[in-house]
Amino acid sequence: MLRAALITVSLAVAGGGGYFVGSGKSPVDPATVAAWLPPEWSEAAEKPKGSGLVIYYRHPDGSPDYSATPRKTADGRDFVPVRASEDVKFDDPANPGDKVADAAAPESRKILYYRNPMGLPDTSKVPKKDSMGMDYIPVFEGEADDGATVKVSPGKLQRTGVRSVEAKLGPISRTIRVPGTVLLDERRVSMVTMRTDAFIEAVSDVTTGDKVQMGEPLFQFYSKDIAAAGAELVIGQDAANKGGALKLRNYGLSANVIDTMRQSRKVPDRIAFETPVSGVILERLATPGMMASAGLPLFRIADTSELWVVADVPESLLDAVREGAKATVSVRSLPGKRFVGKVSLVYPELRTETRTAKVRVEIANPDGMLLANMLAEVEIESGSPTPVVSVPETAVVDTGDRQVVFIDLGDGRFEPRDVKQGLRGNTEIAITDGIKAGERVVVAANFLLDAESNLTSALNAMTATEATP
């Protein structure tokens, strides 16, 4: 519309000029013609001159063709530079204050000097361009003091989703889930033997796997040594001779058998050997008619009222396991059933093949539901009851060589800071050095800040040896 109107006026001016030339009069003054046009029809009004740095170059015809450096079209025309004020903005229209703040903030600070836009060690006291025509970048007061500090405008903060929380002081907890195996408590396994030579006359109707109760007869035997001690008890009890009873106890007879001899005043031909503990028979070696010498194993019985669960904990998690910690055990054959115990021992060695250490958990098994050699899943509650400074695990950027968190200094300024990690919790990490409780750390979009920080540090390193003009 504007261009058509300009063409129409130009033709009118040209026609009028021809008339004046033919008539010998002076041509129309262009300034007079310009005065006839409305103000908004002028080229200056059609497109105000941009300000700020040159961001890129566009095709003069408006085609979607752009360039980062000056160039020409196929017909020799120059690409049009697009400055910062002319670039498309993506700030939230509902918050125009971000644009104002971004544009006004640099103007309110003092410019120290200008640095090369490509990071070369070259500075200038006054604005200038490099060999490619790119403007030097101003360095404002405060930016040169700490080159590692990342500065982000409020609009960009909202777009990138940067979020920060306070580092807190308190206990840290963690649940370690590892596989384990149900085992018998070694302290509750008993071996039944004779303490003197004896003949096994009869064996009770029990086999491997049967449960027995304390006091039940296991087998009957005859022993001349025990018979002699029994006779001594019977004969000498009127004289208050207690030597026979002591010998019988030393031979392993129960108090019930000894009292029966004392009350009946006779020694039976066959003496019953009673079960010393309640439990499950693991092994039966006694057979009727055998000669049982002193110390020969006849039965092996295990008390299963309490069991062990031995878990395999990776080496990297051992620092979080402590004796006395609560542990919860579950097995696949008993869905929904959970057994609660505590860590009683961390074995003092590692398996070289798996780089794991064994951790022993003691649990009660009063109903006998757990069986030896069952596979189990163990959850160990670990952590430190002592208050420590902790941050969410997403706050730590681990590069392998170092661990970094970004401190929110306010006003869009973020400081990268090296930290030392401590114990890991379920969602937190203890920080032993680098930050204090109450400082705000970035927990979201911190990888973007890390990239910006690395770029800033690289540019500062390239210009570290240059002298400030």
Salt bridges, closest charged atoms under 4 A:
ASP61 OD2 - ARG77 NH2 2.79
ASP65 OD1 - ARG71 NH1 3.72
ASP75 OD2 - ARG77 NE 3.07
ASP78 OD1 - LYS72 NZ 2.42
ASP91 OD1 - ARG159 NH1 3.10
ASP135 OD2 - ARG83 NH1 3.74
ASP135 OD1 - LYS129 NZ 2.49
GLU143 OE2 - ARG109 NH2 3.83
ASP185 OD1 - ARG187 NE 3.08
ASP185 OD2 - ARG188 NE 3.55
GLU232 OE1 - LYS247 NZ 3.04
ASP238 OD1 - ARG265 NH2 3.09
ASP259 OD1 - ARG262 NH1 3.01
GLU283 OE1 - ARG300 NE 3.47
ASP303 OD2 - ARG188 NH1 3.01
GLU306 OE1 - ARG188 NH2 3.41
ASP312 OD1 - LYS358 NZ 3.51
GLU315 OE1 - ARG355 NH2 3.26
GLU362 OE2 - ARG187 NH2 3.00
GLU379 OE2 - ARG177 NE 3.46
GLU379 OE1 - ARG338 NH2 3.17
GLU415 OE1 - ARG417 NH2 3.30
ASP418 OD1 - ARG402 NH2 2.62
GLU439 OE1 - ARG417 NH1 3.06
